[in-house]
Amino acid sequence: MNSTDKQFRGIPIVRSGSKYRTGEGFSAIKNGVKHNQNAEPFVSGQKPAWLRAKMPTGKGYSRTQQIVKEQRLSTVCEESMCPNIGECWNAGTATIMVLGSVCTRACRFCAVDTGNPKGWLDAEEPANTGRAVRLMGLEYVVITSVDRDDLADGGASHYAACIRAIKQQNPNTAVEALTPDFNGVKEHVECVVDSGLDVFAQNVETVRRLTHPVRDPRAGYEKTLRVLRHAKEFRPDVLTKTSLMLGLGERDNEIMQTMDELRDAKVDILTLGQYLRPTPNHLAVERYVTPEEFEAFRREGLDKGFLEVVAGPMVRSSYRAEQVLQKNNVGLAV
């Protein structure tokens, strides 16, 4: 069924939280979480000044947008409503999302559409991804994906094919893969880790206590730790990375505990950012963490042995990813 509430120049606009039919012929929920009339409403004017993002404009933004459209690619920048899209696209960088734009899971913080793609894949996606990276002239690219529980290997072989295509067409480009958990199957994790990437990332997202209801029931705190640990054991030369959202009700001691458990799993890089509610159907923000608090958490993480901790209110897992190894909080200032 098509569920629309208005038309824009003849193009149906799907309301957030509504079911619609994709161009590939399967049903999905717009922005991932069904509309709930009892959801806590947005409160206007409550965001602090440090969370103001610039409108996405500029030549670099337009050029990247054009390349993404021409190569029929999805980007997490668009699908997740990232507030940094203007900054990143104007710098000629983008986080490309492979395996389609519809996720089989429905995490309550994420604005990516959810549904069952029923095995659909774009056979031309690996070649298109490699070509797009070449056209953008990227020295560093982040590849991410939706979860694909409908595929026997969780999409690992297709994911790996995209990375190999990037390396074939762009041998000097560093590749970071921000992956799903592949349901914790080690062989599928190995398939991606062994595809030629430079950084392997899988996000723990939140502290142990809040994993559910924040994440989909098929995800898991321990599952993510096992995936990260195995990736490092399988390829010690590949950097491992994860991300933690703050502002969902976690306590400071829980953040410290999560850092300790991540270091026990030999994770190299941690990013910390403010959770922002993408639609009224998603989880509400419990608190806004100050820039000074983020800096304090960064220092704690560095003391615990992370190679780098990127921390700040607007930080997302792939934010300024190419600058991480400069070890200066990617140039962010308190």
Secondary structure, 3 states (H helix, E strand, C coil): CCCEEEEECCEEEECCCCEEECCCCCEEECCCCCCCCCCCCCCCCCCCHHHCCCCCCCHHHHHHHHHHHHCCCEEHHHHCCCCCHHHHHHCCCCEEEECCCEECCCCCCCCCEEECCCCCCCCCHHHHHHHHHHHHCCCEEEEEECCCCCCCCCCHHHHHHHHHHHHHHCCCCEEEEECCCHHHCHHHHHHHHCCCCCEEECCCECCHHHHHHHCCCCCCHHHHHHHHHHHHHHCCCCEEEEEEEECCCCCHHHHHHHHHHHHHCCCCEEEEEECCCCCCCCCCCCCCCCHHHHHHHHHHHHHCCCCEEEECCCCCCCCCHHHHHHCCHHHCCC
